[in-house]
Amino acid sequence: MSHERSAPTGQEALRRIRTGAVLAALREHGPVSRTELAELTGYRPSSLTMIVRDLMASGHIVQAGTGGSSGGRRPHLLEFNPSAESLVALSLEGEQANADVVDLSGELLGGHSRRVDPARPLDDLVAVTTDALDAHPDPRPSRVVFSLPGVATEKGSVTLSPVLRALGEDSLATALSERSGIPVQVENDVNLIALGERERGAAADVDDLVLIHVGYGIGAAVVSGGSLCRGAAGFAGEIGFLPTSVPPDPHTGDRGRFEQRWSVPGISAALSEVNGHRTLEPVAELAARADEPAVARLRRNVIEAWAFAAVVCACVTNPARIVFAGAAPQLGEAGLAELGEVVRASAPSAPEVVYAALGAQALNVGAVSPSLLSHAAAPTQSPQSSPRKGS
């Protein structure tokens, strides 16, 4: 399996784009005729012939009867087949690995989990993947999509992910594929959440958005013109490293100062100074205790910090919508209103500010998005390892 970022030829890149467009159109509008598919994608029918043929051969497209006639032959209708394959959507939440088996619509077929030992993370990732594969032998999942917290270099080594630090310079995608015996795609977890929300959630009607995910860390995903923006080395959206002072502090370690302070662990630490003890859901507690002066001050600081990150993203990318995900929705509707007020007051072209709609399901929906599926469905392409950012 190829573990370095591919450098497709012009024809290969065009084929990937067209494959993704065909799958996306059929998932949203099917069943449709070939003529209607050409109109939906903007491609000539002759340009789609090979793409449709290959996707039918792989089972991702099936015929669905015939359409109405305007005097000639009734056209054959095509539709997307979500049962063409299943996959393992592998993710990390702190030190817990989750391996969900899903079909191509993102429907959950089974779930498995295991704690990951940071001293030997690959062993536990292989074990939970194997558990998922053994539990679903017919049909066996065809690939793994690992939503990675952190950034992977073009050679596959992982950075900005403390749980996976022990992997060192090894390629995670290659090692996991070789040990599990199944092709592996690796993508940033926040990117997958953004793809899920754009396809079926809070950003389904916009092409330009920023998703900010608050969890163990803080990460952002930028979608511009309908495409993910990853940056030259895969670090686009690493807002956990935003400066907290001027001049900015030097970058050290896997977690930036902004992330240390305004992620869930950082908020929990700040709230513990008020409570005298730690809490597992500090954001929800901020909302529930907003009438207490000390808690209210911390709550306002959190809102202003998250809004600062949103304004920075808005100034750089000019999104139509900013989606807050992860633990952020626990702040409630009043918190969302305040977030929106601060962003609108500070951003030059004020985006709409909303909460994510899919919750944990967003990862699975993102894992089967057409933009990823096009790589796996195209017969001549190997699964590709992509750059990832921390969450």
SULHU-V484917 format. One record per residue. N is the residue number from 1. RES is the residue in one letter. OMEGA is omega in radians with two decimals (999 if undefined). BURIAL is b if it has 16 or more other ideal C-beta (glycine too) atoms within 10 Angstrom, else e. Layout:
BEGIN
N/RES/OMEGA/BURIAL
N/RES/OMEGA/BURIAL
END
This chain:
BEGIN
1/M/3.09/b
2/S/-3.14/e
3/H/3.06/b
4/E/3.13/e
5/R/-3.08/b
6/S/3.07/b
7/A/-3.01/e
8/P/3.01/e
9/T/3.11/e
10/G/3.14/e
11/Q/3.12/e
12/E/3.14/e
13/A/3.13/e
14/L/3.14/e
15/R/3.10/b
16/R/-3.14/b
17/I/-3.11/e
18/R/3.09/b
19/T/3.10/b
20/G/-3.14/b
21/A/3.12/b
22/V/-3.13/b
23/L/-3.14/b
24/A/-3.12/b
25/A/-3.13/b
26/L/3.12/b
27/R/-3.07/b
28/E/-2.96/e
29/H/-3.03/e
30/G/0.02/b
31/P/-3.14/b
32/V/3.06/b
33/S/3.09/b
34/R/3.10/e
35/T/3.10/e
36/E/3.10/b
37/L/3.10/b
38/A/3.12/b
39/E/-3.12/e
40/L/-3.09/b
41/T/-3.08/b
42/G/-3.14/e
43/Y/3.06/b
44/R/3.11/e
45/P/-3.14/e
46/S/3.13/e
47/S/-3.09/e
48/L/-3.01/b
49/T/-3.09/e
50/M/3.13/e
51/I/-3.14/b
52/V/3.14/b
53/R/-3.11/e
54/D/-3.14/b
55/L/3.03/b
56/M/3.12/e
57/A/3.14/e
58/S/3.11/b
59/G/-3.11/e
60/H/3.03/b
61/I/3.08/b
62/V/3.04/b
63/Q/-3.08/e
64/A/3.11/b
65/G/-3.11/e
66/T/3.14/e
67/G/3.13/e
68/G/-3.12/e
69/S/3.06/e
70/S/3.13/e
71/G/3.13/e
72/G/3.13/e
73/R/3.09/e
74/R/-3.12/e
75/P/3.02/b
76/H/3.14/e
77/L/3.12/b
78/L/3.04/b
79/E/3.12/b
80/F/-3.12/b
81/N/-3.09/b
82/P/3.13/b
83/S/3.14/e
84/A/3.09/b
85/E/2.96/b
86/S/3.11/b
87/L/3.07/b
88/V/3.05/b
89/A/-3.07/b
90/L/-3.12/b
91/S/3.09/b
92/L/2.97/b
93/E/-3.02/b
94/G/3.12/e
95/E/3.09/e
96/Q/3.07/e
97/A/3.10/b
98/N/3.12/b
99/A/3.12/b
100/D/3.01/b
101/V/-3.07/b
102/V/3.00/b
103/D/-3.02/b
104/L/2.98/b
105/S/-3.10/e
106/G/-3.14/b
107/E/-3.10/e
108/L/3.10/e
109/L/3.13/e
110/G/-3.11/e
111/G/-3.13/e
112/H/-3.12/b
113/S/-3.14/e
114/R/3.06/b
115/R/3.14/e
116/V/3.07/b
117/D/-3.13/e
118/P/3.12/e
119/A/3.13/e
120/R/-3.02/e
121/P/-3.07/b
122/L/-3.14/b
123/D/-3.09/e
124/D/3.07/b
125/L/3.08/b
126/V/-3.09/b
127/A/-3.11/b
128/V/3.06/b
129/T/3.12/b
130/T/3.07/b
131/D/-3.13/b
132/A/-3.14/b
133/L/-3.12/b
134/D/-3.11/e
135/A/-3.10/e
136/H/-3.05/b
137/P/-3.02/e
138/D/-0.11/e
139/P/3.13/e
140/R/3.08/e
141/P/-3.01/b
142/S/-3.09/e
143/R/3.05/b
144/V/2.96/b
145/V/-3.08/b
146/F/3.08/b
147/S/-2.92/b
148/L/2.94/b
149/P/-3.10/b
150/G/-3.13/b
151/V/3.05/b
152/A/3.08/b
153/T/3.12/b
154/E/3.08/e
155/K/3.05/e
156/G/3.10/b
157/S/-3.00/e
158/V/3.04/b
159/T/3.10/b
160/L/3.10/b
161/S/-3.05/b
162/P/-3.11/b
163/V/-3.08/b
164/L/-3.07/b
165/R/-3.08/e
166/A/3.11/e
167/L/3.09/b
168/G/-3.07/e
169/E/-3.11/e
170/D/3.07/b
171/S/3.14/b
172/L/-3.11/b
173/A/-3.13/b
174/T/-3.10/b
175/A/-3.13/b
176/L/3.12/b
177/S/-3.11/b
178/E/-3.10/e
179/R/-3.09/b
180/S/3.13/b
181/G/-3.09/e
182/I/3.12/b
183/P/-3.08/b
184/V/2.93/b
185/Q/3.13/b
186/V/-3.13/b
187/E/3.09/b
188/N/-3.08/b
189/D/-3.14/b
190/V/3.06/b
191/N/-3.14/b
192/L/3.09/b
193/I/3.12/b
194/A/3.10/b
195/L/3.12/b
196/G/-3.14/b
197/E/3.12/b
198/R/-3.10/b
199/E/-2.98/b
200/R/-3.02/b
201/G/-2.96/b
202/A/-3.13/b
203/A/-3.04/b
204/A/-3.06/e
205/D/3.14/e
206/V/3.12/b
207/D/-3.12/e
208/D/-3.06/b
209/L/2.96/b
210/V/3.03/b
211/L/3.11/b
212/I/-3.10/b
213/H/3.13/b
214/V/3.12/b
215/G/3.05/b
216/Y/3.01/b
217/G/3.03/b
218/I/3.10/b
219/G/3.09/b
220/A/2.98/b
221/A/-3.13/b
222/V/3.04/b
223/V/-3.11/b
224/S/-3.11/e
225/G/3.13/e
226/G/-3.11/e
227/S/3.07/e
228/L/3.03/b
229/C/-3.09/e
230/R/-3.11/b
231/G/-3.03/e
232/A/-3.09/e
233/A/3.08/e
234/G/-3.04/b
235/F/3.12/b
236/A/3.12/b
237/G/-3.14/b
238/E/-3.07/b
239/I/3.04/b
240/G/3.14/b
241/F/3.03/b
242/L/-3.13/b
243/P/3.06/e
244/T/3.12/b
245/S/3.07/e
246/V/-0.05/e
247/P/-3.12/e
248/P/3.10/e
249/D/3.07/e
250/P/3.10/e
251/H/3.08/e
252/T/3.03/e
253/G/-3.06/e
254/D/-3.05/b
255/R/3.12/b
256/G/-3.11/b
257/R/3.12/b
258/F/3.12/b
259/E/3.14/b
260/Q/-3.03/b
261/R/-2.95/b
262/W/2.95/b
263/S/3.14/b
264/V/3.09/b
265/P/3.13/b
266/G/3.11/b
267/I/3.10/b
268/S/3.12/b
269/A/3.13/e
270/A/3.13/b
271/L/3.12/b
272/S/3.08/e
273/E/3.07/e
274/V/-3.05/e
275/N/-2.97/e
276/G/3.10/e
277/H/-3.14/e
278/R/3.08/e
279/T/-3.08/e
280/L/-3.11/e
281/E/-3.04/e
282/P/-3.12/b
283/V/3.09/b
284/A/3.12/e
285/E/3.06/b
286/L/3.14/b
287/A/-3.07/b
288/A/-3.05/e
289/R/-3.06/b
290/A/3.14/b
291/D/3.09/e
292/E/-3.00/e
293/P/-3.10/e
294/A/3.12/e
295/V/3.14/b
296/A/3.11/e
297/R/3.11/e
298/L/3.11/b
299/R/3.14/b
300/R/3.09/e
301/N/3.12/e
302/V/3.14/b
303/I/-3.12/b
304/E/3.12/e
305/A/3.12/b
306/W/3.11/b
307/A/3.08/b
308/F/3.12/b
309/A/3.14/b
310/A/-3.14/b
311/V/3.08/b
312/V/3.13/b
313/C/-3.13/b
314/A/3.14/b
315/C/-3.07/e
316/V/-2.98/e
317/T/3.13/b
318/N/3.14/e
319/P/3.01/b
320/A/-3.06/e
321/R/3.00/b
322/I/-3.08/b
323/V/3.06/b
324/F/-3.04/b
325/A/-3.12/b
326/G/-3.13/b
327/A/-3.04/b
328/A/-3.14/b
329/P/3.09/b
330/Q/3.12/b
331/L/3.04/b
332/G/-3.09/b
333/E/3.10/e
334/A/3.09/e
335/G/3.11/b
336/L/3.13/b
337/A/3.13/e
338/E/3.07/b
339/L/-3.14/b
340/G/-3.14/b
341/E/-3.11/e
342/V/-3.13/b
343/V/-3.12/b
344/R/-3.13/e
345/A/-2.99/e
346/S/-3.09/b
347/A/-3.09/b
348/P/3.05/e
349/S/-2.89/e
350/A/3.08/e
351/P/2.97/b
352/E/-3.14/b
353/V/-3.08/b
354/V/2.99/b
355/Y/3.02/b
356/A/-3.05/b
357/A/-2.96/b
358/L/-3.09/b
359/G/-3.10/e
360/A/-3.12/e
361/Q/-3.08/b
362/A/3.12/b
363/L/-3.11/b
364/N/3.10/b
365/V/3.09/b
366/G/-3.12/b
367/A/3.13/b
368/V/3.14/b
369/S/-3.11/b
370/P/-3.10/b
371/S/3.04/b
372/L/-3.10/b
373/L/-3.11/b
374/S/3.11/b
375/H/-3.09/b
376/A/-3.07/b
377/A/-3.11/b
378/A/-3.01/b
379/P/-3.05/e
380/T/-3.04/e
381/Q/3.00/b
382/S/3.08/e
383/P/-2.98/b
384/Q/3.05/b
385/S/-3.04/b
386/S/3.12/b
387/P/-3.07/b
388/R/3.08/b
389/K/-3.06/b
390/G/3.08/b
391/S/999/b
END
